[in-house]
Amino acid sequence: MTTLLIVSLIVFGHVAWAAEPTHQHRSEAATSPVPTPVHSCRPTTSGELAPKDKAAPDHPISVSPWLEGVQIETADITLYELFFETILQAKRVQTMEHPQVDRLRGYCYRDVLIVVRQDLKTGRPTGWVQINYVVPDVAAVQQELEQSYRTSPVAQRDEAERNKIVRFKLKADVRRGDCRAARLEVGGPEGFMIGFDQFKEGSCKPGEQSTEAVR
């Protein structure tokens, strides 16, 4: 059965809010715990969200100061290894192998800990998981990630194989809550996606009809 996890993570600077997968049973948690790692990923409070030289969105969304990280399932952890390590160039902070049970990889990306788990007995595709970051310059993020992609082994694969690992989509003007933003969506394996939002100054207007313009 395909795992369906609907998560929207709003990240200002380097912070996220998330929910753990609801499908994990107690028996699984007992056999494959995720220990507290030693890494630089940490939650912050709302006062740390916006870069000092950039204005925060007109209506910032609060995030939990107690978030440690987010864990997702996958049917093929090698796709995530390529996505995080060659495209995002994220630091791997966990590598765990439980023979005939599961495999785990933990990545620290923009100070958010993302743990990917593959159950070796019952493969569970990710479903839909979305993590959103607020960035001051979405064009710079796009340039950085596309450069990593072009120089990665992923770019040498055929189109069908590439699309299983990464896809890019730039939306020049979209609604994000009561605001407008330029948004880069970086699709990963099995429904996983990271979004980068650059909010447009003075665009937050509460009560405006919710529509999305994609260019």
TAHUFEN-V378270 format. One record per pair of residues at least 12 apart in sequence whose ideal C-beta (glycine too) atoms are under 7 Angstrom apart, sorted by the first residue. I is the first residue (numbers start at 1). J is the second residue. If there is no record, write none. Layout:
# TAHUFEN-V378270
I_J, I_J
This chain:
# TAHUFEN-V378270
2_125, 2_127, 3_21, 3_23, 3_73, 3_124, 3_125, 3_126, 3_127, 4_127, 4_128, 5_21, 5_72, 5_126, 5_127, 5_128, 5_129, 6_128, 7_19, 7_129, 7_130, 8_130, 8_132, 9_70, 9_130, 9_131, 9_132, 10_61, 10_63, 10_132, 11_112, 11_131, 11_132, 11_133, 11_134, 12_49, 12_50, 12_56, 12_60, 12_134, 13_49, 13_50, 13_51, 13_134, 14_110, 14_111, 14_112, 15_43, 15_44, 15_49, 15_63, 16_63, 16_67, 16_70, 16_112, 16_131, 17_63, 17_64, 17_67, 18_67, 18_70, 20_71, 21_71, 21_72, 21_73, 31_101, 32_98, 32_101, 32_102, 34_71, 34_104, 34_115, 37_93, 37_94, 37_106, 39_93, 39_108, 39_113, 40_108, 40_111, 41_69, 41_108, 41_111, 41_112, 41_113, 42_111, 43_64, 43_65, 43_66, 43_67, 44_65, 45_65, 46_60, 46_62, 46_63, 51_136, 54_136, 55_201, 57_134, 57_179, 57_199, 57_204, 58_179, 58_204, 59_177, 59_178, 59_179, 59_204, 59_206, 68_113, 69_112, 69_113, 69_114, 69_115, 70_114, 71_115, 71_117, 72_116, 72_126, 72_129, 72_192, 73_117, 73_119, 73_124, 73_126, 74_116, 74_118, 74_125, 74_126, 74_189, 74_190, 75_118, 75_123, 75_124, 75_125, 75_190, 76_118, 76_189, 77_103, 77_105, 77_116, 77_118, 79_164, 79_165, 79_189, 80_105, 80_116, 80_189, 81_105, 82_154, 82_165, 83_165, 83_166, 83_188, 83_189, 84_107, 84_109, 86_148, 86_152, 86_153, 86_154, 87_145, 87_148, 87_149, 87_152, 87_154, 87_166, 88_109, 89_148, 90_107, 90_108, 90_109, 91_107, 91_108, 92_105, 92_106, 92_107, 93_106, 93_107, 93_108, 94_106, 94_115, 100_120, 101_120, 102_117, 102_118, 102_119, 102_120, 103_118, 103_120, 104_116, 104_117, 110_133, 125_190, 126_189, 126_190, 126_191, 126_192, 127_191, 128_191, 129_191, 129_192, 130_193, 130_195, 131_194, 132_195, 132_197, 133_194, 133_196, 134_197, 134_199, 135_196, 135_198, 136_198, 137_198, 138_182, 138_183, 138_184, 138_196, 138_198, 141_184, 141_196, 142_170, 142_184, 145_186, 146_168, 149_166, 154_166, 164_189, 165_189, 166_186, 166_187, 166_188, 167_187, 168_186, 169_185, 170_184, 171_183, 171_185, 171_214, 171_215, 172_215, 173_213, 173_215, 174_212, 174_213, 174_214, 175_210, 175_211, 175_212, 176_197, 178_204, 178_205, 178_206, 178_208, 179_199, 179_203, 179_204, 180_200, 180_203, 181_197, 181_198, 181_199, 181_200, 182_198, 183_195, 183_196, 183_197, 184_196
